[in-house]
Amino acid sequence: MHVAPDMGRWSGRIDSEGDLARRWHQVVGPWTERSAPGVTLLGLASDEGVRRNQGRPGAADGPAALRRALAGVPVHGTRPLWDAGDVLCHDGQLEVAQQAAARQVARLLENGQFPVVVGGGHEVAYATFCGLEQFLGTPAEAPRIGIINFDAHFDLRQAGESTSGTPFAQIADRCAARGWPFRYLCLGVAETGNTGALYATARRLGVQWISDGVLTGWRLPEAEQAVDAFMADCDHLYLSIDLDVFPAGQAPGVSAPAACGVAVPVVEALIGRIRASGRLRLADIAELNPRFDQDGHTARLAARLVHDLYR
C-alpha cells in the first residue's frame, strides 16, 4: 500500500541568514504528477525480506529515520526536492509491496524525477530495478543497464522467494527472461560474508566485484578505473547502497554489521564519479535499522549519502 508523505516529519531549525541558510525541511515538498523535475524520496517500509533472510528486523522504520536525519541538512543545490511518501509492507506480503514500489518508481521516472528509494531491507533493490524496467518499456534494442552496488554481500541467493539476500539474482532472472544483458558491479564484497556458492553464482553470471580489503583509499585509482570501464559499456546506471558496506563503527544501525567495511571517503569519491557520468538514472539506500543505530550514526551517514546524490 502506498501512503502520501507526512510533511509533519520535516521540521527543524530555521536560521536567520535567508535563502543561503536553507535546510531540507524548508525546501522539500510533497511530490505530485505536476512537480518539476528534481530529486524525489520514496520509502519502502519493509523488513520482511530481512526476516526471511534471518537477519535483524527493524529496517521498516528506516525511511522515517532517514527523513528525520535529512531534515536539518543544509541545501547546497538548486534542483527541487520532493517526498513521494512510503510503500508499506503489510502482513508479510513483500512481493505485493515490491510491485507497488516499482509502479511508483516508474511514475517518478516518467515525471522526470531522480528517484532515491529508501529501505527497508535490500529487497528494495528488486523493486527499484523493476520500476526502471517498467519505465524503459520494450525498446527496439536491449537497454544496457549497469547496476553498481556498494555492499558487503553479493545478494545473489537462490531462495525460492524474495528476501533481502536475493534481489540481484532476481534481477538477473528478469534480464534473462527479457533477453537483456545483466551487468552488475559489486563494490566492497566481504569474503567472510559470502559463501563459495555465492562466488560461483557471481562467476556464472559474469558479475564484477572489488573486495573490501582492496577498496581502500591508497588503491582508489584502481577502483576508479574499474568503475569507469564498467560505466563505459552502459547507457543507464542504477546505484544501490547497502549501508552494511561501511565499518560497523560508522554504520552500527544495519541488519548485518560489517567486520571490516569500506571507508566513507572512498565510497563518496566513487559516488561522485558515478554521478558525474551523466548516466545515473536512480538510486536506493538499504538496510537502515534505527533499532540498532547508536546516536543516529547510520541515519546521519545515510543522509550524507543522499546529500552526495543531490549535489
C-alpha positions in Angstrom: 0.0 0.0 0.0 1.3 3.5 -0.9 0.7 6.3 1.6 1.1 10.0 1.0 4.0 11.8 2.6 3.6 13.0 6.1 5.1 16.5 5.7 5.0 17.0 9.5 8.1 14.8 9.7 10.0 17.6 8.0 10.8 20.1 10.7 13.9 21.7 12.3 15.8 24.9 13.0 15.4 27.9 10.7 18.5 30.2 10.6 18.3 33.9 10.1 20.6 34.3 7.1 17.9 33.8 4.5 18.0 31.5 1.4 21.6 30.6 1.7 20.9 29.0 5.1 18.1 26.8 3.9 17.8 23.2 5.1 15.9 20.3 3.7 12.9 20.7 5.9 12.4 24.2 4.4 12.7 23.1 0.8 11.2 19.7 0.4 7.6 19.4 -0.8 5.0 16.7 -1.5 5.5 15.1 -4.9 2.6 15.2 -7.4 2.3 14.5 -11.1 2.8 18.2 -11.7 6.0 18.5 -9.8 9.0 20.0 -11.6 11.9 17.5 -12.2 14.1 17.2 -9.2 15.2 14.6 -6.6 12.4 12.6 -5.0 12.5 10.3 -2.0 10.3 7.2 -1.9 10.3 4.8 1.1 9.8 1.1 1.1 9.0 0.5 4.7 9.7 -3.2 4.9 11.9 -5.6 6.8 10.0 -8.7 5.7 13.0 -9.6 3.4 15.4 -9.3 6.3 13.1 -11.5 8.4 13.0 -14.2 5.6 16.8 -13.9 5.4 17.1 -14.5 9.2 18.5 -11.0 9.8 17.8 -8.4 12.5 14.3 -6.8 11.9 13.7 -3.1 12.3 14.6 -1.7 8.9 10.9 -1.0 8.2 11.5 2.2 10.3 14.4 3.2 8.1 12.6 5.7 5.8 11.2 7.7 8.7 14.6 7.8 10.4 16.3 9.0 7.2 13.8 11.8 6.8 14.5 12.9 10.4 18.2 12.9 9.7 17.8 14.8 6.4 15.5 17.5 7.8 18.3 19.6 9.2 20.9 19.0 6.4 21.8 22.3 4.6 20.7 22.5 0.9 23.6 23.1 -1.4 21.9 22.5 -4.7 19.2 24.1 -6.8 17.1 21.2 -8.0 13.6 20.8 -6.4 13.3 18.3 -3.6 10.2 16.1 -3.2 8.8 13.5 -0.9 6.7 10.8 -2.6 5.7 9.0 0.6 6.1 5.4 1.5 5.0 2.0 0.3 4.2 -0.2 3.3 4.6 -4.0 3.5 1.5 -5.4 5.3 1.1 -8.9 6.7 4.3 -10.2 5.2 3.2 -9.5 1.6 6.6 -8.4 0.4 6.0 -9.2 -3.3 2.9 -7.0 -3.3 4.8 -4.2 -1.7 7.7 -4.5 -4.2 5.3 -4.3 -7.1 3.6 -1.2 -5.6 7.0 0.4 -5.1 8.1 -0.4 -8.7 5.0 1.3 -10.0 5.8 4.4 -8.0 9.4 4.4 -9.2 8.2 4.2 -12.8 5.8 7.1 -12.3 8.6 9.2 -10.9 10.9 8.4 -13.8 8.1 9.3 -16.2 7.7 12.6 -14.4 11.4 13.4 -15.0 12.4 12.8 -11.4 15.6 11.3 -10.0 14.2 8.7 -7.5 16.1 7.9 -4.3 14.3 4.8 -2.9 14.8 4.3 0.8 14.6 0.9 2.6 13.8 -1.2 4.4 15.9 -4.2 3.7 17.8 -4.7 0.5 14.7 -6.3 -1.0 14.2 -2.7 -2.1 16.7 -3.3 -4.9 14.3 -5.6 -6.8 11.5 -3.0 -6.6 13.8 -0.3 -7.8 15.1 -2.2 -10.8 11.5 -3.3 -11.7 10.5 0.3 -11.7 13.3 1.2 -14.1 12.3 -1.8 -16.2 8.7 -0.6 -16.4 9.8 2.9 -17.3 12.0 1.6 -20.2 9.2 -0.5 -21.6 10.0 -2.6 -24.6 12.8 -0.7 -26.6 13.8 -1.9 -30.0 17.2 -2.8 -28.7 18.0 -4.3 -25.3 19.0 -1.5 -22.9 22.5 -1.6 -21.4 21.7 -1.1 -17.7 24.6 -1.1 -15.3 24.0 -2.0 -11.7 26.5 -0.7 -9.2 26.0 -2.0 -5.7 28.1 -0.9 -2.7 27.6 -3.9 -0.4 29.5 -6.4 1.7 27.3 -9.1 0.1 26.5 -10.2 -3.4 22.8 -10.7 -2.6 22.6 -13.4 -5.2 21.0 -16.1 -3.1 18.6 -18.6 -4.7 15.8 -18.8 -2.1 12.5 -19.5 -3.9 11.1 -16.3 -2.6 12.1 -12.7 -2.4 14.4 -11.8 0.6 17.0 -9.2 1.4 19.6 -11.6 0.1 18.0 -12.4 -3.3 17.4 -9.1 -5.2 20.3 -9.3 -7.7 19.6 -12.9 -8.5 16.0 -12.0 -9.2 17.2 -9.1 -11.4 19.4 -11.5 -13.3 16.4 -13.7 -13.9 14.4 -10.7 -15.1 17.1 -9.7 -17.5 17.4 -13.3 -18.9 13.7 -13.5 -19.4 13.7 -10.3 -21.5 17.0 -11.0 -23.3 18.7 -8.1 -21.7 22.3 -8.2 -20.6 22.9 -8.4 -16.9 25.7 -6.0 -15.9 26.4 -6.0 -12.2 29.4 -4.5 -10.3 29.5 -5.1 -6.5 31.9 -2.9 -4.5 33.0 -3.8 -1.0 32.4 -7.6 -1.1 33.5 -9.3 2.2 34.8 -12.8 1.8 33.5 -13.7 5.3 30.0 -12.6 4.3 29.6 -14.7 1.1 29.7 -18.5 0.7 31.6 -20.3 -2.1 28.2 -20.9 -3.7 27.6 -17.2 -4.0 31.0 -16.6 -5.5 30.3 -19.4 -8.0 27.0 -17.8 -8.9 28.7 -14.4 -9.4 31.2 -16.0 -11.7 28.5 -17.8 -13.7 26.5 -14.6 -14.1 29.6 -12.6 -15.2 29.5 -10.3 -12.1 32.4 -8.0 -11.5 33.4 -7.1 -7.9 36.0 -5.5 -5.8 36.6 -6.9 -2.3 36.5 -4.7 0.9 40.2 -5.2 1.6 41.1 -3.9 -1.9 38.7 -0.9 -1.8 40.9 1.3 0.2 42.0 5.0 -0.1 45.5 4.2 -1.3 44.1 1.9 -4.1 41.3 4.3 -5.1 42.7 4.9 -8.6 42.4 1.2 -9.3 38.7 1.3 -8.2 38.1 4.4 -10.3 39.5 2.8 -13.4 37.3 -0.3 -12.8 34.2 1.8 -12.3 35.0 3.9 -15.4 35.5 0.7 -17.5 32.2 -0.7 -16.3 30.2 2.5 -16.9 31.7 2.9 -20.4 29.6 -0.1 -21.5 26.3 1.2 -20.1 23.5 3.5 -21.2 21.7 3.7 -17.9 23.1 3.3 -14.4 21.3 2.2 -11.2 23.1 2.7 -8.0 22.3 0.7 -4.9 23.9 1.4 -1.5 23.6 -1.2 1.3 24.7 0.6 4.5 26.4 -2.6 5.7 29.2 -1.9 3.3 30.6 0.6 5.9 32.5 -0.3 9.0 30.3 -1.2 11.9 31.6 1.7 13.9 30.3 4.1 11.3 27.1 2.2 10.5 26.0 0.2 13.5 22.3 0.5 12.6 22.1 -2.2 9.9 20.8 -5.7 9.8 24.3 -7.3 9.4 27.2 -5.0 10.7 30.4 -5.3 8.8 33.6 -6.7 10.4 35.8 -4.7 8.1 33.9 -2.4 5.7 34.8 0.4 3.3 35.7 3.9 4.5 33.2 6.6 3.8 35.5 8.9 1.7 36.3 6.0 -0.7 32.6 5.4 -1.3 31.8 9.1 -1.6 34.6 9.5 -4.2 33.2 6.7 -6.3 29.6 8.0 -5.9 30.8 11.4 -7.2 32.4 9.7 -10.2 29.2 7.7 -10.9 27.1 10.8 -10.7 29.4 12.8 -12.9 29.0 10.2 -15.7 25.6 11.7 -16.6 24.1 8.2 -16.9 22.8 7.7 -13.3 19.0 7.4 -13.5 18.1 6.4 -9.9 19.4 5.1 -6.6 18.4 3.4 -3.5 19.7 3.1 0.1 19.1 -0.1 2.0 19.3 -1.7 5.5 19.0 1.4 7.7 17.8 -0.1 11.0 17.1 2.5 13.7 16.6 -0.1 16.3 20.4 -0.7 16.5 21.5 2.8 15.5 23.6 4.2 18.3 23.2 8.0 18.5 21.7 8.0 15.0 25.2 7.5 13.4 23.8 5.4 10.5 20.9 7.6 9.7 23.2 10.6 9.5 25.5 8.7 7.2 22.6 7.8 5.0 21.5 11.4 5.0 25.0 12.4 3.9 24.8 9.9 1.0 21.5 11.4 -0.1 23.2 14.8 0.0 26.0 13.4 -2.2 23.5 12.2 -4.7 21.7 15.6 -4.7 24.7 17.9 -5.2 
